[in-house]
């Protein structure tokens, strides 16, 4: 026994000595000098790296490194079977696509895996009040020179975009990529006058960064190092994503280029086109319902998606409770039982079987007159594509570090996390990247210090308030549509119907959401101001009619739209 104890003590002493040796070795590692270190290999991080490698003067001046914990070769080699799609899809606005084109990255996107979005239809799940945003119907009559724009945005899988960005980086060889490597710690260099960040990697290397960029998501180590606080909350909501298959539109209908979104009290459900026979689902709903739906067989999820766009809310509420109760008892509802229940409810609501609102509607031949008001009927869910993730609101207090956290900047989800109902999360991140890229570019051209607060302040000033406006609007929409009180439902429905008649206001909203590239034609500020003035005049005329119904609600709707216009105007201020 004594001999065993001595042996254990020797092992413990040896382990301590090894630890001290490793610590001394780590402390003597010579840092690798780097101008820009980007932590995070998602779309935002890869886009910034691509932008910095897109110009000869930046390639020849800056040494750029990107650190990513996952295996980027899996993204490079992503080659899904024909006709199948990833379940994480984003709407790339024309402004974002123009930026990606300017830096040379969009040329590497597989266009056959993208889909034009030419129209968006949004409606209230309780009142059916609807607003339609169409590039052709709205902007063609208001924006000189924009009549030929074919789309409002382009839908693509996130992996398609990430693979394109990697291909662009590989073609330039100007950025050093460290993948399958984690950030172990970030320390501030001890040096007189303020040191640079030292990024310690799991493979033992240390990167000394003139500028450290956090593109590392919600739980950002860079944000923690910089000492930047954030505020926000978790929504009582879970997003279900999936790839849906359906019949192609007939020759009597418009192509599958319309996005549909219905706001239900439990959360919005969105149908995003990917191809003539495939679309992507983003369904924000209560966590317990999401769990029950995902534990059911695929046919149940497909039928519930169809019902969620068609049945009155009272029947949807009953079906939700039925599915949750069945899942809780351990005997999930089968697809045939659900179809029979939906059929009975259609009859109880007197839904014509020949209408597009019926799940038994004929999808061949001449379509019903209301066919374009609804998405195609889902026939199947792509195996393995249904998944879920929690939703939250989070915004960093600032985007650039100061003091002990100097020479740091945040972009994308490290700076802000938003509800997906407007599809603006990725575009906000790309907007961050574009603004930061121009700041770095200007500093290099003028011989400035790219990591100084002076060089980075224009980025924070340009992006913080604009992002805040979008985030606040999405948060308020999410909360507004969760109310079921009749006066609130009536008031918001009047507001939507008024908005649907004001093409100028819709054009301003679409413009601010990136439907036009900021570098085509007049500036967004000039166009926004022009539309706002036109919209207010139209609004005044329309609201006089609404006011005859109720002065109070009329004033509220008018004030609401005016606040939107004010927000649009303010978001353009430097």
N, C-alpha and C positions, 0 to 999 in steps of 0.2 A: 504493500500500500504506500509506504514511504517513497519507494522508488518511483511509483506512478505519479505521486505528487510532485517530486522533483522534475520529472519529465514534463509535466504540465506547466510548471513554472518556467522551465527553459523555453517551451513553445510560446508562452505568453510574452517572455522577454524578447524572443526573436521577432514576434509579430510587432511589438512596439518599436523595435529597432528598424524593421522594414518600413513601418509607417513614417518614422522620422526621416529615413532616407528618402522615401517617396516625396515627403513634404519639402525636403531641401531641394530635391531634384526639380519639383514643380516650380519652386520659387526662383530657380536659376534658369528656367526656360527663357530663351531670348524671344521676346514678342515679335510677331510678324507684322511689319509696318503695312497698314492698309488705310486708304483714304475713306472708303465707304464700306461698312459692314452691314449687310442686310440680314436680319434674323427672321426667317420665315420664307418657305418656298411655295406659298399659295399664290393665287392670281395677283395679289397686290405686290408681294415681294418680287415675283418673277417679272411683273410688268415694269417695276422700277429698274431692275437689273437690265432688262431689255432696252429701256429708254436710255440708260446711261451708256450702253454699248452701241447706240444707234448713230452717234456722231463722231467723226474722226478726232476732233479736238478733245472730246471727253475721253475717248478710248486711249488717246496718247497722254492725257494728263492725269487721269484718275486710276488708281488701283482699287477695284471693286471685288468684294467677296460676298457670297451668299451662303448662309448656314441653314440647313434643313434637317430635321431629325429623321424624317422618313426616307425611303428609297426612291429617288427621283427616276431611276431606271424603269420603275413600274409605270410611271406616267409616260415616259418616252416610248415604252413598248406597248402602251394601251392600244389594243386592237380588238374591239368588241365584235361579236358575230354580226353579220349583216342583218339589218332590221331590228336590232336591239339597241337600247339607249341606257345611259347612266341616269340615275334618279335625281341627281343634283343638276338642275338646269337654271340658267340665268338669262334675263332679258338684257341684252347689250344695246344701249341707246345709240343713236346715230352719232352723238357727240363722243361717246366712249369708243365706238368703232373707228371714228375719224382719227382719234389719238393713236389707237393701236395700229392703224394704217400708216400714220406718219412715222412711227418708230420702226416700221418694217415687220411687225409681228403678225398683223392680220393676214398677210400673204401666206402664212404657214397654217392658218386655220382650215380645217377640212370643211369647205363650204357645203358639201353634200350632207353634212350632219348639222346644218343650221337651218333655220326656218324664218322667213319674213313674218313680222307681225304688223298687219295693216290696219287693224281695228281692235278696240277694246270695248266690251260691253259689261257694264257693272250695274247690278240692281239690288234693291233691298229685299231681303228674304221674307219680310212681313207685309210690306205694302206693294211690292213689285215696281216701285218707282225706279226708273232706269235712266242712265246716262251713257251715251255712246261717244267714244273718242275715235275719230277716223282721220287719218292723215289726208286723204283725198277730199273728204267732205268739208273739213274744217280749215286746214292750212292752205289748200290750193286757192281758196278765194280770199285769203287775207295776207299771205306772204309773197311778195314779188320774188320771183326766182326760185321758189320752192315747189312750184307746181309739179315738177318732175320727180320729187322724192318718192320712192316706191314704198317706203315703210316707215313705221314709227320707231321700230327697234328690231333687233334680230335675236332670236332665241337660239341658244347653244348650250351644250353640256359644259359644265365647268372643266371637266377633264380635257375636252377638245381645246379649250382656250389655254389651259396649262401646258398641254403638249405642244401647242403652237409656240408659246413663249419659250419653252425649252429648246425647241428646234431653232428658233431665232438666236438664242444665246449660243447654241452649239455652232451655228454658222459664223459667228463673229469671234468666238474664243477669247473674248475680252473680259469675261467675268470668271473668277475662280469659284467653283461650286464645291461646297463641303456638304454632302448629303450623308445620311446614316450616322450623323454626328449630332450630339445634343450640346446645348449650352449648359455647362456645369455651374458656372458662376460668372458674374460681371462685377468687376472692381474698378474703382477709380485709381488711376496711376498717381503715385505720390511724387509730385514734382512741383517745384516752385512756380507760382503763377497759374496753377490749375492744370492737372493732368488730364490725359485722354482716357476714355473707357478701355479697359482690358477685358477681352472676352475669352474666358477659359473654356475650351472645348473638351468633350469627353475623350478624345483621342490624344490629349496631352498638349495640343497646340494652343498658343495664346495669340489672339489677334488684337493689335493696337489700332484703335479706330479714331480717325479724325472726326468722322460722323458715324454714329450708330443709329440705324433705322430699325424700329420695331414694327415688323409686319407679321408678328407672331401670335395673332389671335386674341381672343377674349382674356385668357389667363397669361398676359404678356409679361415675360421676365424682363424685357427692356423697360416696360412701364414701371415695374416694381423697382428696378435699379434707379430709374430717374426720379423716383419718389413722387410720381404723379398720381393723385387720387382720382377716383371716378365715382359717378353716382348712377343709380339705376335700380331696377327691380326685375324680378322674374314674373312673367305673365303666368296666370293660371291656364296656360294654353300649351298644347303640343302640336307640332306640325307633322302631318303625315305626307310623305312624298312617295311617288310611284310612277312607273311608266305604264300608260294605258294604251290598249289597242282598240281600234274601232273601224267601221266600214268607211271607205272614202266618200267624200261628198259626191253627189251625182252631178251630171253635166248641167242640171238646172240650177245648181247652187254655186255660191262663191267658194273658192278653194279653202282649205283648212289653214287660214291665215288670221283667224280671229281669236283673241283671248277672251275668255269668259270668267267673270267673278261674281259670285252671289254672297252677299253679307247675311249670315245667319246669326242669331243671338249667341250661339256657341262659338262663332268665329267664321271668317270668310273661307270659301272654297274656290280655288282657281284652276282653270283648265287651259293649259298653255300648249299651242301647236308645235309639233316637231317635224311631222311629215304628213303626207296625205292620209296615212293610216295609224299614226301614233301621236300621242300627246302626253304632256307631263302634268302630274297632279301635285298641287300644294294645298293641303287641307288643314287649316288651323282650327283645332277643336279642343274640347276638354280632355285632360290626360286620361281619365278613366274610360272615356269613349274611344280615344285613340288606341288604348291598350286592348279593349274588347274587339275593335275592328281588325286590328292586326293579328289577333289570336284566332280570328274566324277564317274560314276557307276563302280563297281568292274570289270565288263567285259572289260571296256575301259583300265583300268590299266593292266589287264592280257594280252590283245592284244598288248599294247605298250611295255610291257616287252619282249614278244616274238619278236616283230619287232626290238627292240633295240639291240638284239643279231644277227639279220639276215639281215635287210635291209641296203642298202648303205646309207651313212650319208646324202646325198642330199635329199633322201626321208624322212628320219627321221626328218630332219630340217623342211620340209614342214608339216609333221604330228604334230610336236611340235607347230608350229604356228597355225595350224588348231584347236588344242585342247585349246590353250590359248585364241585365238580369240572367240571360241565358249563359253568358260567359262566367258569371259568378257562381252559378249552380253546377258548373263543370259539364254542361251539355250545350255547347254552342249551337246556335241556329244554323241549319243547313240552307244552301242557296235556294233550293226549290221551295222550302217553307217561306222564305223571305219573299220570293217572287209572287207567291200566292197572296201573301199579306199585302204587298204593294198593289197587286191587281185589285184586291177588294177595296183598298183605300182610294184608288183611282175612280172606281165606280161610285163610292160614297161621296166623292167630290165632284161627280158628274163630269169627269175629264173624258173628252171624246177620244175613242181609241184610234181615230185617224189623225189626231192632233200630235204635234211634236212633243207635247207634254206627257204623252202616254209612253210607257216603257214597252208597249206592244206595238208601237207605230211601225209601219212598213218603211224600211230604209232603202228600198229599191224603187225605181220608177219615178214618177212625179212626186216631189216632196210636199208635205203640208205647207200652207202659206206661212206658218210661223216657224219653219224649220231653221232659218238663219238666226232666230232669237235665242237658240239653245245650242250647246255643244253636241257633237255626235254622241250616240249611245255607245257606252263602253261595252265591249264584248269580252275582253280578257285583260288581266293584269300580267305584265311581264314577270315571269318567275324570278324570285329573289330581289325584285326591285322595290317592294314595299318596305318602308322604314319610317322612323320617327325621330324627332329631336325636340328638346324643350326650347321655348322662345323667351327672350328677355330683351329689356331695354337697358343700354349702358352707354354712358358718354364720359370720356376722360375730361377732367377739369381743364386741361390744356394739352396742346399737341407737342410742345417742345419743352425739354428739360432745362432746368436752371440750377445754379449753385453746384452742389455736389453731383447733380444729375445732368450737368451741361453736356453739350454735344450729342444729344439724343433727340429723336423725333419719332412720332407715331403716325402710322398710316393704316387704313383699312379697319379690320375688326379690333385691332389693338387700341384704336382710338374711339370706335363707336360700334355698337351692335344694335340692329334695328329690326322691328317686326317686318316679315317678308311680304305684307299685304300689297305694297306698291312695287315690289321687285326692284328696289333701288340700292340694296346693300352693296352688291358688287360694283355698281356704277359709282357709288359714293367713294369706294376704295380706289377705283381708277381715277376719279376726279382728284383725290388726294395725291396720287402718284404723279399725275400730270402737273399739278401745281408745284409739288416739291421738285420735280425734274427741272422745271423752269427756274426755280430759285437756285438750284445747284449750277445749272447752266449759266445763269447770270453771274454767279460768284466766280466761276472759272473764267469767263470772258473778261471780267473786270479785275482779275487777280486777287479776289477776296478769299477769305477763309470760309470754306463750305460748311464748317461745323459751328461757326459763330452764331450767336443769337441774332445779330444784325442780319446775317444772310438768311436765317430761317423765319424771321418774323413775318415777312410777306406771305409765306405759306400758311401760317396759323391764322393770320387776319383774313385771308381769302376763303379758307375752308371751314373754320370753326362755325361761324354764324350760318353759312349756307347749309352745312350738315345739320345744325341744330333745327333750322326751319323744317327740313324734310322729316327729321326724327319726331319732332313735336306734332307735325301734321299727321303722320302715320299713327302715333300713339293716341291722338285724340279721335281719329277715325275708328280705331279698334275699340275704344271705350264707348264712343257714341253709338256704334251699331250693336253693342251688347245690351242696350236698354230695350225693354219691351213695353214700356208705358205708352199708352195710346197718344197722349199729347206730344211726346217726344218723337214717336214714330211718324206722326202726321207732320210735325214741323220739319224733320229732316227730309221727309219725302217731298214736301213742297220745295225745299231748298234744292234737291236733286233735279226735280222737274224744271225749276227755274233755270238752273245751271245748264240743263240739256238744251235749252232754247237760246243760250248765249254763246254763239260760236266764238266771239272774240275772247271771252273769258276762258273757254275751253282751249283755244289756241294758245293763250298766255300760259295756262297750266301745263300744256304739253311742251311748250317751248322751254319752260323752266325745268321740266323733267328730262330734257336732253334730246328731244325729237329732232332738233337741228344742231348741226355741228357749230360750235362757238366761233369757228373760223370761216364760216360761209356767210356772205352777205353782210347786212348791218349787224352791229353788236347786239348781244342778248339784252343789254341794258336798254338800248334804244327801242328794240322791238317790244320788250316787256312794258316799257312806259307807254308806247303807242297803243298796245292792246289794252292796257289797264284803263287808259282814258276812254277808248272806244267801249270797253266793257262796262265801265261805270255809267256811261250815257245810256247804253242799252238796258242796264240793270234798273236805272231810275224809271225808265218807261215801263218795264215789266212789273216792277214792284208796285207801281201805282194800281195795277190791276189786282195784284195779290192783296194789297192793303184793303181793298173793298171786302175781302173775305174776313180778314182779321188784322187790325192795326198792329197788335202785339207781335204776332208771328211774322208779319211782313217786315217789321223793323228788325226782328231777330235774324231772319234769312238775309236781309240786306246787309246787316252788320257783319254777318258771317262771311259773305262773299267779299265784302269790302276788306275784311281783315286778311283774307287770302291774298287779295291784290296788294295790300300793304306789305304783306310778308314777301310776296314776289318782288316788289320794288326794293324793299330793304335788303333782300338777299343779294342784290346786285351791287350794293355799296361796298367800296373798298374797306 
